[in-house]
Amino acid sequence: MFGIFRRLKIGFGMARRSGRVLRAHPNLLILPLLGGIAGIAFMATLFGGLFVGGFYESPGPVLYGALFVAYVIETFIASFFAAALVAATREAFHGETPTVGGAMRAAWDHKWPLLAWSVIAAIIGVIIQAIESQDNLLARILAGLFAVAWSVMTYFIVPVIVFEDESISGMFTESARTFKNTWGESIGAMGAINIVTFLLVLVGVLLGAATFLVVPGTVGILAAIAIGFTGIIFGLLIGKSLTGIAKTALYVYATENTAPEFFEDMDFSALGGEDSGSSSSRMSGGRI
């Protein structure tokens, strides 16, 4: 139990320092916003076309093929803007001023590895979905375990694609190795940022509810929806940005053995790798 709270404490420390980066470079929020808009627009266009064409009424090869393509493209869109955020964060760590255009160009330079990753992720996703669809409790448990293992192994896949010149198999090996060497901080950061995101979204919901209670009539309803929706979106954007920044900071430290800018006072001395002794020897002291 103590270990869990300690990891969360470190995770909140990473979230706070990631917030420093975001305050210094608020334009980083634009990247997950563009990614979300692009993803929603693509899915709306695809499924709207399938609905108009009547393919939902008689499922067949066209529908399943379209769903697979949707999975690939949606993963590519998400990975592309995640890669742009990672590239921009790395520039911020080097004391430069990242731009949205420059970040997107950097991501586009890695379009083929990102596409290869998206295709593989789509295939694995379909396999997991097929296993979960079985009317068998054991199959569902196995699918869940497989999904967790897959998420762990690919946690750093985007930073690897952006920063390293790896083969397809090497991308997965390097991502898994980095997670192994940083699993404590990775889990702590994920948990802490998820909590922060939840609280921010909750604030948006409460602001919407308060507006509904204070402002009467139709105007109050519309204002409540607008304020609540804006608050929720803003909370999700901050959470997405903090996740990308913290992940980049962990990857940079794990691969370069130096704390990036904004994280100089971070205590990386207790990385949660398998060999804590060797990990600790690589870390510099500091405050959590």
Protein Blocks (a to p, Z undefined) as FASTA:
>chain_A
ZZmmmmmmmmmmmmmmmmmmmmmmmmlmmmmmmmmmmmmmmmmmmmmmmmmnommmmgcf
klmmmmmmmmmmmmmmmmmmmmmmmmmmmmmmnopacdfklmmmmmmmmmmmmmmmmmmm
mmmmmmmmmmmmpccfklmmmmmmmmmmmmmmmmmmmmmmmmpccdfklmmmmmmmmmmm
mmmmmmmmmmmmmmmmmmmmmmmmmmmmmmmmmmgcjklmmmmmmmmmmmmmmmmmmmmm
mmmmmmmmmmmmmmnopacehilmpcfklccbfblmlmmmmpccddZZ
